[in-house]
């Protein structure tokens, strides 16, 4: 997703002081707890938009963009790059052969934990 990479570079420039993105700077200056809270709020807003009605696609897209922005700000603050997250997604796909975390499938629900 090239646009996410571009947005990340723009945000990272604000983190490093090379740019004065006002919205990004305000969020960074508010601190880690505020950034984490914003990610959580936006995630909930995506879910709420999806549940509101059957024609929620536009609202989910808009809220997802907000979620990605806030997540990228958090990543940049923590010096996590999109490439690192992509590498983890690739590792999981290759390890499990599915897009789910281990233990999340239907077959696992009846299995005893040891």
Secondary structure, 3 states (H helix, E strand, C coil): CHHHHHHHHHHHHHHCCCCCCHHHHHHHHHCHHHHHHHHHHHHHHHHHHHHHCCCCHHHHHHHHHHHHHHHHHHHHHCCCCHHHHHHHHHHHHHHHCCCCCCCCCHHHHCCCCC
